[in-house]
């Protein structure tokens, strides 16, 4: 159980672990989300309700971990999550990794969104909350899209 927990924690931080000398060592091996090897990965539910994928690479004798919602988003959009961005579950259910339920947001906007959602929960509930949550989330998605467009434009200007 401790091994699964250590690997799950590694997945949340994008690290891999290798066994040796009675312990595990962090290694910088990563496997592209499009790699079909991920289809054979084992799924584990983390204590916070996220699905974590664990892939053992026998040739390197290491286990590579990745959170499933990140893999699903990257496969759906055919690109990596931008550095400094996180994947948000629109319906706030961390085990629902339907690609239509996942959006990428900069970390700062993601924190701000959760503050707004917490405030919203204190004001309403049920169907009213679901409708208002959708509107607030769409507003943040629009803000992140503008930021992503600016980021691309800046990269083009640098070249």
C-alpha positions as CSV (number, residue, x, y, z in Angstrom):
1,X,0.0,0.0,0.0
2,X,2.9,2.4,0.8
3,X,4.3,1.8,-2.7
4,X,1.0,2.7,-4.3
5,X,0.7,5.8,-2.2
6,X,4.3,6.8,-3.1
7,X,3.7,6.2,-6.8
8,X,0.4,8.1,-6.6
9,X,2.2,11.1,-5.0
10,X,4.8,10.9,-7.7
11,X,2.1,11.0,-10.4
12,X,0.7,14.2,-8.9
13,X,4.1,15.8,-9.2
14,X,5.0,14.2,-12.6
15,X,7.9,12.1,-11.2
16,X,8.9,8.5,-11.7
17,X,10.4,6.1,-9.1
18,X,13.0,3.4,-9.4
19,X,13.5,0.8,-6.7
20,X,16.9,0.2,-5.2
21,X,18.8,-0.2,-1.9
22,X,15.5,-0.6,0.0
23,X,14.0,2.6,-1.2
24,X,12.8,4.6,-4.2
25,X,14.7,7.2,-6.1
26,X,13.2,9.9,-8.2
27,X,14.2,9.7,-11.9
28,X,13.4,12.0,-14.8
29,X,11.8,9.5,-17.2
30,X,8.7,10.5,-18.9
31,X,6.5,8.9,-21.5
32,X,4.5,10.9,-24.0
33,X,0.8,10.8,-23.4
34,X,0.2,9.6,-27.0
35,X,2.4,6.5,-26.3
36,X,0.2,3.4,-26.5
37,X,2.1,1.9,-23.5
38,X,-0.2,4.0,-21.3
39,X,-3.1,1.7,-22.4
40,X,-1.5,-1.1,-20.3
41,X,-1.0,1.0,-17.2
42,X,-2.6,0.1,-13.9
43,X,-5.2,2.5,-12.5
44,X,-5.3,3.4,-8.8
45,X,-7.6,5.8,-7.0
46,X,-5.7,8.4,-4.9
47,X,-7.0,9.4,-1.5
48,X,-8.2,12.6,-3.0
49,X,-10.4,10.8,-5.6
50,X,-8.1,11.2,-8.7
51,X,-7.2,8.3,-11.0
52,X,-3.5,7.7,-11.1
53,X,-1.9,5.6,-13.9
54,X,1.2,3.5,-13.1
55,X,3.2,2.0,-15.9
56,X,6.1,-0.4,-15.1
57,X,9.0,-0.1,-17.6
58,X,10.7,-3.5,-17.2
59,X,13.7,-2.5,-19.4
60,X,14.5,0.4,-17.0
61,X,13.1,-1.3,-13.9
62,X,11.1,1.8,-13.0
63,X,7.4,2.7,-12.6
64,X,6.3,5.9,-14.4
65,X,3.1,7.6,-13.0
66,X,0.7,10.1,-14.5
67,X,-2.6,11.4,-13.4
68,X,-5.3,10.0,-15.8
69,X,-7.0,13.4,-16.3
70,X,-3.8,14.9,-17.6
71,X,-3.3,12.0,-20.0
72,X,-6.9,12.2,-21.2
73,X,-6.6,16.0,-21.8
74,X,-3.3,15.7,-23.6
75,X,-4.6,12.9,-25.9
76,X,-7.8,14.8,-26.6
77,X,-6.0,18.0,-27.5
78,X,-2.9,16.3,-29.0
79,X,-0.5,18.5,-27.0
80,X,1.0,18.7,-23.6
81,X,-0.5,20.8,-20.8
82,X,1.3,24.1,-21.0
83,X,4.0,24.7,-18.3
84,X,2.3,26.4,-15.3
85,X,-1.2,25.2,-16.2
86,X,-3.4,22.6,-14.5
87,X,-6.3,20.5,-15.6
88,X,-9.7,21.4,-14.0
89,X,-12.7,19.0,-13.7
90,X,-15.7,21.2,-14.7
91,X,-18.1,19.1,-12.6
92,X,-15.7,19.1,-9.7
93,X,-15.6,15.3,-9.7
94,X,-12.0,14.3,-9.8
95,X,-12.7,10.8,-11.0
96,X,-14.8,11.9,-14.0
97,X,-12.1,12.1,-16.7
98,X,-14.4,12.5,-19.7
99,X,-12.5,14.9,-22.1
100,X,-15.5,17.2,-22.2
101,X,-15.3,17.6,-18.5
102,X,-11.6,18.7,-18.5
103,X,-10.2,22.2,-19.1
104,X,-6.7,23.6,-18.9
105,X,-6.2,26.7,-16.8
106,X,-3.2,28.6,-15.6
107,X,-2.5,27.8,-11.9
108,X,-3.4,31.3,-10.7
109,X,-6.7,31.3,-12.6
110,X,-7.5,27.8,-11.3
111,X,-7.0,28.9,-7.7
112,X,-9.2,32.0,-8.4
113,X,-11.9,29.8,-9.9
114,X,-12.0,27.6,-6.8
115,X,-12.3,30.6,-4.6
116,X,-15.2,31.8,-6.7
117,X,-16.8,28.3,-6.6
118,X,-16.5,28.1,-2.9
119,X,-18.2,31.5,-2.5
120,X,-20.9,30.4,-4.9
121,X,-21.5,27.2,-2.9
122,X,-22.2,29.3,0.1
123,X,-24.9,31.3,-1.8
124,X,-26.8,28.5,-3.6
125,X,-27.1,24.8,-4.0
126,X,-28.5,22.0,-6.3
127,X,-29.5,22.9,-9.8
128,X,-29.0,26.6,-9.3
129,X,-25.4,26.0,-8.2
130,X,-24.8,23.7,-11.3
131,X,-26.0,26.4,-13.7
132,X,-24.0,29.2,-12.0
133,X,-20.9,27.0,-11.7
134,X,-21.1,26.4,-15.5
135,X,-21.3,30.1,-16.2
136,X,-18.4,31.0,-13.8
137,X,-16.3,28.1,-15.3
138,X,-17.0,29.3,-18.9
139,X,-15.9,32.8,-17.9
140,X,-12.6,31.4,-16.6
141,X,-12.2,29.2,-19.7
142,X,-12.6,32.3,-21.9
143,X,-10.0,34.1,-19.8
144,X,-7.5,31.2,-20.1
145,X,-8.1,31.1,-23.8
146,X,-7.2,34.7,-24.1
147,X,-4.0,34.1,-22.1
148,X,-3.1,31.1,-24.2
149,X,-3.5,33.2,-27.4
150,X,-1.3,35.9,-25.9
151,X,1.3,33.3,-24.9
152,X,1.4,32.0,-28.5
153,X,1.7,35.5,-29.9
154,X,4.6,36.3,-27.6
155,X,6.4,33.2,-28.7
156,X,5.9,34.2,-32.4
157,X,7.3,37.7,-31.7
158,X,10.4,36.2,-30.0
159,X,11.3,34.2,-33.1
